């Protein structure tokens, strides 16, 4: 008898301080995620351009940002892919005018700091810079929406 065990990847603990994120977007602009969020919640989705679940979730990120305009929704490429690949991903999978920023993590530093081992992985960070929750898989954007409602008192 063979028993296959698929351990759950580690996530940062709820209540832990979120590691700082300063990266460049696909156009080369420097983005300091938490400084730009100005004490509002932040949703972080770690993705790769080849991840089918990530591609399916991309339009949901746009809707999430539209539903919660005070929050900041950011996608972070976890595969060390080139900015041109991330730009092409945005063109193909995000609607025109979608306010979600996609960031390039060329050294993988941010992905390591957030313990990313599978994609998509989503974290919700509260307005005080603390991890509210983290998860992975296709249901994470819907779970992030529920948590944002709670954080906004609704």
C-alpha positions as a Python dict, from the first residue, in 0.01 Angstrom:
ca = {
    (1, 'X'): (0, 0, 0),
    (2, 'X'): (130, 344, -96),
    (3, 'X'): (7, 652, 84),
    (4, 'X'): (57, 981, -95),
    (5, 'X'): (51, 1284, 127),
    (6, 'X'): (26, 1633, -13),
    (7, 'X'): (125, 1866, 268),
    (8, 'X'): (-28, 2209, 271),
    (9, 'X'): (226, 2475, 176),
    (10, 'X'): (318, 2712, 459),
    (11, 'X'): (160, 3055, 475),
    (12, 'X'): (251, 3359, 679),
    (13, 'X'): (55, 3362, 1004),
    (14, 'X'): (-249, 3581, 1053),
    (15, 'X'): (-150, 3882, 1262),
    (16, 'X'): (212, 3877, 1142),
    (17, 'X'): (357, 4194, 994),
    (18, 'X'): (340, 4182, 615),
    (19, 'X'): (686, 4200, 456),
    (20, 'X'): (748, 4522, 266),
    (21, 'X'): (690, 4515, -109),
    (22, 'X'): (876, 4754, -337),
    (23, 'X'): (891, 4625, -695),
    (24, 'X'): (852, 4751, -1050),
    (25, 'X'): (544, 4712, -1265),
    (26, 'X'): (561, 4577, -1620),
    (27, 'X'): (627, 4933, -1747),
    (28, 'X'): (926, 4979, -1516),
    (29, 'X'): (758, 5210, -1263),
    (30, 'X'): (865, 5165, -900),
    (31, 'X'): (572, 5065, -676),
    (32, 'X'): (581, 5071, -295),
    (33, 'X'): (264, 4872, -231),
    (34, 'X'): (192, 4958, 132),
    (35, 'X'): (294, 5324, 106),
    (36, 'X'): (53, 5358, -187),
    (37, 'X'): (-226, 5185, 3),
    (38, 'X'): (-232, 5461, 268),
    (39, 'X'): (-356, 5244, 557),
    (40, 'X'): (-622, 5063, 353),
    (41, 'X'): (-645, 4686, 301),
    (42, 'X'): (-426, 4525, 36),
    (43, 'X'): (-494, 4205, -158),
    (44, 'X'): (-184, 4033, -295),
    (45, 'X'): (-216, 3760, -555),
    (46, 'X'): (102, 3572, -645),
    (47, 'X'): (72, 3431, -998),
    (48, 'X'): (265, 3296, -1296),
    (49, 'X'): (182, 3348, -1661),
    (50, 'X'): (153, 2973, -1718),
    (51, 'X'): (-87, 2903, -1428),
    (52, 'X'): (-433, 2816, -1563),
    (53, 'X'): (-604, 2899, -1233),
    (54, 'X'): (-425, 3236, -1224),
    (55, 'X'): (-544, 3318, -1575),
    (56, 'X'): (-903, 3227, -1482),
    (57, 'X'): (-883, 3440, -1167),
    (58, 'X'): (-737, 3749, -1336),
    (59, 'X'): (-1075, 3904, -1430),
    (60, 'X'): (-1195, 3838, -1074),
    (61, 'X'): (-910, 4055, -944),
    (62, 'X'): (-1038, 4342, -1159),
    (63, 'X'): (-1392, 4294, -1021),
    (64, 'X'): (-1256, 4275, -667),
    (65, 'X'): (-1078, 4610, -712),
    (66, 'X'): (-1397, 4762, -855),
    (67, 'X'): (-1605, 4629, -562),
    (68, 'X'): (-1358, 4762, -303),
    (69, 'X'): (-1208, 5083, -447),
    (70, 'X'): (-1046, 5182, -115),
    (71, 'X'): (-847, 4857, -113),
    (72, 'X'): (-538, 4797, -325),
    (73, 'X'): (-530, 4482, -536),
    (74, 'X'): (-189, 4377, -668),
    (75, 'X'): (-66, 4079, -866),
    (76, 'X'): (295, 3973, -810),
    (77, 'X'): (464, 3747, -1061),
    (78, 'X'): (615, 3462, -862),
    (79, 'X'): (806, 3299, -1147),
    (80, 'X'): (1080, 3557, -1204),
    (81, 'X'): (938, 3614, -1551),
    (82, 'X'): (1045, 3913, -1759),
    (83, 'X'): (846, 4235, -1756),
    (84, 'X'): (748, 4170, -2119),
    (85, 'X'): (585, 3840, -2017),
    (86, 'X'): (396, 4010, -1733),
    (87, 'X'): (286, 4288, -1970),
    (88, 'X'): (157, 4029, -2221),
    (89, 'X'): (-24, 3846, -1939),
    (90, 'X'): (-198, 4173, -1842),
    (91, 'X'): (-304, 4239, -2202),
    (92, 'X'): (-450, 3891, -2241),
    (93, 'X'): (-608, 3835, -1900),
    (94, 'X'): (-699, 4173, -1748),
    (95, 'X'): (-977, 4385, -1893),
    (96, 'X'): (-884, 4717, -2053),
    (97, 'X'): (-879, 4981, -1780),
    (98, 'X'): (-845, 4726, -1500),
    (99, 'X'): (-680, 4913, -1208),
    (100, 'X'): (-496, 4606, -1073),
    (101, 'X'): (-119, 4653, -1081),
    (102, 'X'): (93, 4358, -1189),
    (103, 'X'): (443, 4363, -1044),
    (104, 'X'): (762, 4190, -1148),
    (105, 'X'): (970, 4010, -883),
    (106, 'X'): (1286, 3935, -1087),
    (107, 'X'): (1496, 3810, -796),
    (108, 'X'): (1208, 3627, -629),
    (109, 'X'): (1274, 3814, -304),
    (110, 'X'): (915, 3913, -233),
    (111, 'X'): (788, 3567, -327),
    (112, 'X'): (1037, 3412, -82),
    (113, 'X'): (942, 3660, 191),
    (114, 'X'): (578, 3556, 150),
    (115, 'X'): (670, 3183, 139),
    (116, 'X'): (518, 3129, -205),
    (117, 'X'): (545, 2767, -315),
    (118, 'X'): (220, 2732, -514),
    (119, 'X'): (17, 2969, -728),
    (120, 'X'): (-222, 3130, -709),
    (121, 'X'): (-158, 3231, -349),
    (122, 'X'): (-355, 3524, -211),
    (123, 'X'): (-292, 3726, 103),
    (124, 'X'): (-515, 3994, 251),
    (125, 'X'): (-328, 4255, 453),
    (126, 'X'): (-524, 4488, 679),
    (127, 'X'): (-481, 4865, 692),
    (128, 'X'): (-228, 4828, 974),
    (129, 'X'): (7, 4615, 763),
    (130, 'X'): (-81, 4284, 932),
    (131, 'X'): (-165, 3961, 751),
    (132, 'X'): (-540, 3901, 787),
    (133, 'X'): (-546, 3575, 595),
    (134, 'X'): (-374, 3377, 324),
    (135, 'X'): (-478, 3095, 97),
    (136, 'X'): (-418, 2929, -235),
    (137, 'X'): (-621, 2789, -520),
    (138, 'X'): (-917, 2906, -721),
    (139, 'X'): (-1140, 3011, -431),
    (140, 'X'): (-901, 3266, -288),
    (141, 'X'): (-1041, 3575, -465),
    (142, 'X'): (-1394, 3504, -338),
    (143, 'X'): (-1254, 3450, 11),
    (144, 'X'): (-1064, 3780, -17),
    (145, 'X'): (-1389, 3959, -104),
    (146, 'X'): (-1558, 3818, 207),
    (147, 'X'): (-1266, 3924, 424),
    (148, 'X'): (-1258, 4275, 274),
    (149, 'X'): (-1629, 4311, 361),
    (150, 'X'): (-1545, 4216, 720),
    (151, 'X'): (-1250, 4456, 735),
    (152, 'X'): (-1478, 4736, 614),
    (153, 'X'): (-1733, 4648, 880),
    (154, 'X'): (-1993, 4523, 634),
}
